[in-house]
Amino acid sequence: MHADAEPVPPPSAGDDTAARLSVHAWSPALRVLAAAAQVLSAANLLYLVALSLLGVLEGYDDISPLGTALRLLGFSLLPLVLVWLLRRFTAASLHAEPTRLVLQLRGVRFEIPRESITRVEPWRLPLPGTGLALRMKSGRRFDYHLQASTLAPLLTALGDTLPTAAAAAQHPSARFGQARHDRRRWFLDAPAFKFGLFPLLPAGIMFRAHQYITFGGPFGEYDAFGLAAYLKTFAGYWLSFTLGLLLFAGFWRILAEVLAFPMTWLLPSYARGVRRAAEWLCRLVYYVGFPALMAWRFLG
């Protein structure tokens, strides 16, 4: 713990005289753990995409939909659950007072005199989100790095007494995080529509084709084997397309982010435009590209 900022007992209710900023206070070790979990989640998704693509090219199905779902659950979803738990564990509040910063974290309070901070250093990589470190007069960084959904309020609060805060707001990493935070969300981006309702369209088309090809009519399986078998077959198609679309969307999301980040570094003043392009790329390849690919395979 630095001499610049000593923990003191929690304040009384009357001590809150500054605006409260909600942040996450990460120790370096926990930040590395959260970032590693995010990387593992993305790497597993890319592995499943490669496995599925190999199966399509080679003409075989290497893993079942259930196997894909279990791998997604174990190596993509659970790491993200870990990140969510770490975010809750690191939740903190920051009070930017005229002469000091007061960081309240899990019953411990840190008072950081503004004069002891020499500069603000935005994270170079936005993992597990957009954040910054405080460089102290001692030459070391403050023990906890601060993450927020957007750095603008925090940097504004620091800007009155710390000239480097204004420069940090123009940092490509800060611009990247701000553009992500400010992006316009459409109903097409809602998970319930994207991964719940939309997969019903290709699933319904392929299910109907299966009924005609295998049973000679739209209700052939129902007439031959009953409602349970009929619904089970449809559920299988829906699950397959839901998982396939989830992998498809995940691949393009990762690609879009990987491209958007260096583009923001190269063209920081165009961060918002880069973000809009990344979001529309993901929408177009999902809602237009996937149906076109399906039509090409189905009709070709």
N, C-alpha and C positions, 0 to 999 in steps of 0.2 A: 504494500500500500504506500503511495507516495506521501511525502511530507506536504506536498501542495494541497492535498485534500484528505482530511482526516474524517473518519466516520464519527458522528455524534448521535445522541439519542434522538428518536423521532420527534418532530416538532408538535407543539400543541395546535389546536384548530385555529387559534388566532394568529399563527405565524404565516399563513398563506397570504402574502401580500402581492404576489406576482401572478401573471397568467400561467396556467398549468398547461404544459405540453406533454402529450402522451408519446412515449418513446419506448424502445427496447434497448436495454443496457446489456451488451454482450461482453463476456470475458473472451479473450482470444481463443481459448480452448473450445468454448461452447460455439463460438462462431465457426470455427473449423469443422466441428462436428455437424452443425446444421448445413453448412455448405457441402460437406461430403455426402450427407443424406440426399440433398437435392441432386447432386451429380449422379449418385447411384440410381435414383429414381429415373432420371433422364436416360442414363446409359442402359438400364434394363428395358425401357421402352424402345430405344433404338435397336437393341438386340432382338426384341420380338418382331419389330418391323423387318429387320434383315432376315430373320427366320421365316417369316410369312412370305416375303418376296422370293426367297430361295425356293420355297415350296411351290409358288406359282410358276416360277421359271422351270423348275425340274419336274413339275407335274405331279407332285405328291403333297400330302398334308402331314407335316411333321408332328404337329401338336394339335390336340382337340381344342374346341372352344373352352371347355372346362379347364384344360391345362393352361391355356392362355390367360384365363381369368385368375387362376391361382397364382401364376407368375406375376401378373400385374398387381395382385393384392399383396403378395409377399415382398416384392422387390421394387415396386413403384409407389403403391398407396401407403404401405406401412412406413417407409422412410419419410413421406410427407406428413404422416400423422406425428412422427417424431419431431419434425420441424415445427409443427403446430404446437406441440407440448412445450418445446423449448421457447417458442415465442411467448407463451403464457408465463413460463418460468422467468423470463427476462423482462416482462412488462414492468415499466417504471414511469415515473413522472418527473418532469424537469421544470423547475421554476427559474426563469431568467430575471433575476433581480438587478437593480442598477449596479451593484458592486460585486455580485457573486452569482454563481449558478448553484442551485440546490437540487441534487439528484436524490430522489426517494426510491429505494429499491428493496423490496422484501423486508421491511422493518428496519433498514439501515439507511441513514441519511449522510450524504456527502456534501460538504460545503466547499465550493471551488471558487476562490477569489478570481475575479476576471483578470486582474493584473498578473496572475500566475500562468495564464494561458498565452502562449506566443503565437500560435497559428492553428487553423482548422485544416484538417487533411481528409478530403472525401475518399471513400474507398475506391480503389481502382476497379475492382470487380463487384458488381451488384449482387453479392451472395453473402448472407441469405436474403438480402434486399439492398436498398439504398441507405448508406450510412456514412458516418464520419468518425474520425478520431481527433482528440484534443492533444496537441503537443504542448507540454509544460515547460516552464523555464529551466527545469532540471535537465531538459534534453530528452526525457522519456515521455511516452504517451500515457495519458490517464488510463487507469486500470480497466475501465469499461469503455467500449466503443458504442456509439449511439446510432440507432437505426430508427427511421421514421418512414411512414408511407410517402411523405414528401419532405424534403429538407428545407423548403422555403420558409415555413414559420420559425424553425430553429435557427436558420442562418440570419433571418431578419432580426431575431432576438439578440443574436450575437453581434450583429453588424454595428451596433452603436459604439461599442468599445473595442472591437477586434476588426481591423481593416481587412484581414485575410478572408473574413466571412463573405465579403462582396465578391472576391475573386473565386471563392469556393462555389458560389451560386452559379458561376459561369463554367465550372468544370464539366467536361463531357459526361462524367458519371452522374453528376447531379442533374444535368439536363436530361439524360436518359431516364432517370427515375421520375423526374417531374413529368416528362412526356407520357410515360406509362400511367402515372397517376391520373393525368388529365384526359386520357383517351376517352373518346365517346363510345359508350357501350350500346349496342343494338340488341333487339330481341333475338336476333340470330345468334348472339353470343351466349344466351342463357343456356346453362347446361341441361335443363329439363327439356328444352326444345331441341338443342343440338344433339344430345345423346339419348333422348327418350322418344321424342316424336318423329324426328327426321329419319331415323333408321327404319321406321315402319314402312316408309315408301319403298326402298329397295327390297326390304324383307317381304313386303306384300307382293311385289312384282315377281320375285323369284319363287315364292311360295305358290302363287297361282300357276306359274309355268310348271312347277313340279307336279301340281295336282293334275293338270291336263296331260302332261307327258306320261306320268306314272299310272294315273287312275282314270284318265279319259274325260275328266270334267272338273269343274271348280269345287265340287263337294264329293268327289269320288272316294276319298279316304274316309270322310265322315260316314258315307253310306255303307262302306265296307267294314270299318273298324270302330266307328262310334266317335262321339265328340271328344273324348279324352285324347285319343290318338291324333285326331285332327288338330287340336289345340297344342299338343306336345310338339308336333312337327312345326307348326307356325312359331312357337316359342323358340325352337332350335334355330330357325332362320333369323328371328329377331335378335337373339343373343349373338349369333355369328356376325351379323352386320353391325350390331352395336359395338362389339369388340373390334371389328375391323375398322370401323369409322373412328373409334377412339385412338387406335394406333395410327391411323392416317392423319388425324388432326394433331396428335401429339408430335409426330414427325415434322409436320410443317410448322407447328408452333416453335419447336426447338430450332429449326432451320431459320425461321423468321427472326427469332431473338439473336441467334448467332450472327446473322447478317446485320441486324439493326444496331447492335452494340458497336462494332468497329465503324459503321457508317456514321454513327453519332460522334465518335471520336474524330473522324475525318472532317465532318461537317456539323460541328456543334450548334451553329445557328439555325440549322434545319432539323433540329431534333424532333419537333412536332410533325413535320412532313415525313420524316423517316418512320415515325411511329404510325402515322396514318397508312403509309404504304405497307408496313408490316401487317397491320390489322386487316387491311383489305386483301392482301395476299392470302392470308389464312382463310378468310371468308370465301374468296373466289375458288380456291382449290378444293375447298370442302363442299360447298353447295353447287358448284358448277363442274369442277374438275372430276370429282368422284362419280357423279352421275354420267358424265361423258365417257369416262373410262369404263364404267359398267356397261353402258350402251355399246361401246366398241367391242368389248369382250362378248357381250350377249348376242349381238347382231353379226359379228364378224365371222 
